[in-house]
Amino acid sequence: MRVETRFYAFLREATGVERDFFELEEKATVGDLLRAIAARYERLAGLVFEEVPRLKRGFALALNGENIELDKMNEIRLKEGDTVVILPPIAGGLFVK
């Protein structure tokens, strides 16, 4: 199945793209997509992830425009045409000093 991801703020700069598409197995989860993103964009690994697929504090995730609970990323199944966005702290994630 094909899933879209979009990159905002410094994540766009780190990847060099505004959006990308990933071909995933049927029944793939949000966590599976994050693993695929980290594999394709190794530079993001240190910026975004504590340990793939766990995001650093302050980041948020949105699936089709709705925030999702980070602790459920390995349970939430994706479907064809879904859009997942990693939101950095300055673009809707939680700002933590």
N, C-alpha and C positions, 0 to 999 in steps of 0.2 A: 504494500500500500504506500501511497505517497502522502507525506506530511510536510507542511511548511513550517519554517521557523523564521522569525524576524529578529533583527539585531538593532538595538538603539544605543545612543550615546557612545561611550567608549567601547562598547562591545562591537559596534559597527566599525569603528576604527581598527580594532584588534583583528577582526575577520576580513575587513576590506569589502564587505558586502552588506546590503541592507536586508536581504532575505536569501534563504536557501531552501532547497527541497531535499528530503531524505526518503529513500526507499527502505521501508521496514517490513519485517515479517508481519503477517496477520496476527492479531492479539498482542502486538507490541505495546509496551507501557510508556508513560512519560519518562520513567527512569531509563528505559531502553533508548529513547530518543536522545536523552542527555548524554548517554555513553557514546552514541554515534556522533553527536556534536563535538564532544571532547576529543574523539579520535580524529575527526576531520580538521578541527581547529585546535591544535595542540597549544597554541598561545593562550587560548581561553582557560585552559586547565588551571593555571596558577592564579588567574584573575577571578574566576567564578566559583571554582569548586574547592571545598575543604578536602574532599576525597570523592572522586566521581562515583555516583551521580549526586552526592550531597552538596548542596550549594552553600557558599559562605554566608555568614550572617548578614542580613540586610537585603539580600536578593529575594525576589518573589517570582512566581511562575503564573502565567495565564494560559488557559486553554480556551480557544475561541472567544477571547475577551473576558473570561471569568477567572478570577483568582482561584488557584487550587491550593490545597493544603500540602505543604512540602513533605510531610510524613506519609502521604498517600501516593506519592509519585510512582511507586512500584506496583500499585494496585490499579491505578487509573489506566484503562485501556484506550488506545487511540483508534481512530477510524479514518478511512480514506478522506482526504481533504481537510483534516484538522489543522489548526494553526496553533503552535506553542511559542510563547514569547518568554524569554528570561528577562525579567525587569531588574535592572540595576537600581541601587538605592536612589539615584537622582531621577529615575524615570518611573517611579511608582513602587519600588521596593521600600523596605523599612530603613531609614537612615539611623545608623548606630555610630556613636562617637567612640 
